[in-house]
Structures are given as structure tokens and as C-alpha cells.
Amino acid sequence: MSPAKPVTASARSGASLALRGLRLALATPAVRKVYLRLALALVLTSLALIAGLGYAIWALIPVPESPWLLLLAWALRVVGTALAVLAAPLLALFAVNIVFPFLGEDVFLAGLRAVDPARADELAAANSAGLATSTVGSIRRLLYFIGVTLLIFMLALVPVLGVVLGPLAQLWFGSRMLSWELLDPYFDRRNLDYANQRVTMRAHRSTMFGFGAPWTLLLAIPIVGPLGFGLAQAGAALLVTEVLEPRGREGDPQMPTA
């Protein structure tokens, strides 16, 4: 079997989990009960970020007089806006998780309780890493996301190729970062530090991309998209039960190793 096939299979598996996670979230009354608070916070934050980033991009890229440079400037504006639309929902999730971490955790545990009540109770009862540690981890992920996104924007400035490669690179990177951020409640309760989180995400990067890509494209839709954040947060429970901690034959969880 070629090396590409396992990667493709893992990505398909992740996308399948995303679809199953959506059905799980929609069918679980407990998720719907706690969903609205998270969705409202994320919608408002996403809209503010899209407006702010969009304005900054259009204001910072001047309109030249040369027809060829004018075409390039408009292309850069369009690509920059597309990157902003893809990045803003995830930036909103970072912000909300830093300021109101309990919103995402409540939704995540509600989704986990629907598929594995015992494990949900175990995580809920576990000591978290602490507010300071969790906040520092979220800020580090945010800075990492911003840094790589800026590099991708520089890639988008490359004539011709950048118009195509920029959004594709942002989709690949943003999808994996979305899965990482959706798993923040799990990592917090398992007391995994930033370094071990990176190791875990790298070990499952294709599956994380497959899970995050459909959600990233959905969440990029203005106004309507961010309403799906709560559903994605609940659906991330399947990443725990089937990827990170699949139950062994004896019923014991298989913990991820660094």
C-alpha cells in the first residue's frame, strides 16, 4: 500500500466522524440545551472579526493606477478576504475559549455523555489543568495559529499560484487547528500540556484534518456558519471515543501517548 493511501483513508475517516458528530449533536437534547449560549457568543465574535479583518485588508491594500497592478490588488483583496473568512471563526473560538472556557466544555461533555456516559462523568470529575495553565495553552495555540496564518497570507501574495495555494493551505492548517481547539476541554481534563497536545495532534493529523475540514467550510459561511460551532464542539466527543481513547476489548480506554 502506498503512503498516500493511509493518509487519505484517515482523512475520510475523520470526515465520516464529522458527519456522525453532526447527527449526534442534532439528536441529543442535552446538547441543544447548552448549545445556544456558545453559538451566540461565537456568532457575535465571528462577525466582529470578519468585519474588522475585512476592513483592514481592503484598507491596507491600495488601489494602483496601472491596470495590471489594479488586477493584482483586487486579486489580493479577494484572497485576503477569503483567508479572513476562513480564519475568523477559529479566531472566535480561541477568544471564547479563553474568556468563557465553560461554554465549550459544557457542550463537549453533553456530546460525550450521549456516547459514553461513564467517560463523560470521569472527565467531568477529573481535576482540570487550572485556569492559568489552560489560558496560557489557549494563548499559545492562538499565537501559533496567527503566525502560520500570516505565513499563508504571504504565500497568497505569490502571483498566480498564491491565489490557489493560499486558501488550500489555510484550509489544511485551519481544519487541524479547529479540531485541536474543539478538543481543548478534553486536553484540559487530561492535564495534557501544550507540547503533549502537539504530539497527539501530529500523530492523528490526517484524521484531524478530515474531521475539521467540513466544519471549517461550514463555519466560514457568514452568520449561518458560526451557528454550527456548538454542534462541532459536541461532535468532537467522537474524536475522543474513537481516535484518542478507543476502548480496548476489556473495556479500558487506550490513553494517547506522547
C-alpha positions, 0 to 999 in steps of 0.5 A: 500500500502506498503512503498516500493511501493511509493518509487519505483513508484517515482523512475520510475517516475523520470526515465520516466522524464529522458527519456522525458528530453532526447527527449526534449533536442534532439528536441529543437534547442535552446538547441543544440545551447548552448549545445556544449560549456558545453559538451566540457568543461565537456568532457575535465574535465571528462577525466582529472579526470578519468585519474588522479583518475585512476592513483592514485588508481592503484598507491596507491594500491600495488601489494602483493606477496601472491596470495590471497592478489594479488586477493584482490588488483586487486579486489580493483583496479577494484572497485576503478576504477569503483567508479572513473568512476562513480564519475568523471563526477559529479566531472566535473560538480561541477568544471564547475559549479563553474568556468563557472556557465553560461554554465549550466544555459544557457542550463537549461533555453533553456530546460525550455523555450521549456516547459514553456516559461513564467517560463523560462523568470521569472527565467531568470529575477529573481535576482540570489543568487550572485556569492559568495553565489552560489560558496560557495553552489557549494563548499559545495555540492562538499565537501559533495559529496567527503566525502560520496564518500570516505565513499563508497570507504571504504565500497568497501574495505569490502571483498566480499560484498564491491565489490557489495555494493560499486558501488550500493551505489555510484550509489544511492548517485551519481544519487541524487547528479547529479540531485541536481547539474543539478538543481543548476541554478534553486536553484540559481534563487530561492535564495534557500540556501544550507540547503533549497536545502537539504530539497527539495532534501530529500523530492523528493529523490526517484524521484531524484534518478530515474531521475539521475540514467540513466544519471549517467550510461550514463555519466560514459561511457568514452568520449561518456558519458560526451557528454550527460551532456548538454542534462541532464542539459536541461532535468532537466527543467522537474524536475522543471515543474513537481516535484518542481513547478507543476502548480496548476489548476489556473495556479500558480506554487506550490513553494517547501517548506522547 
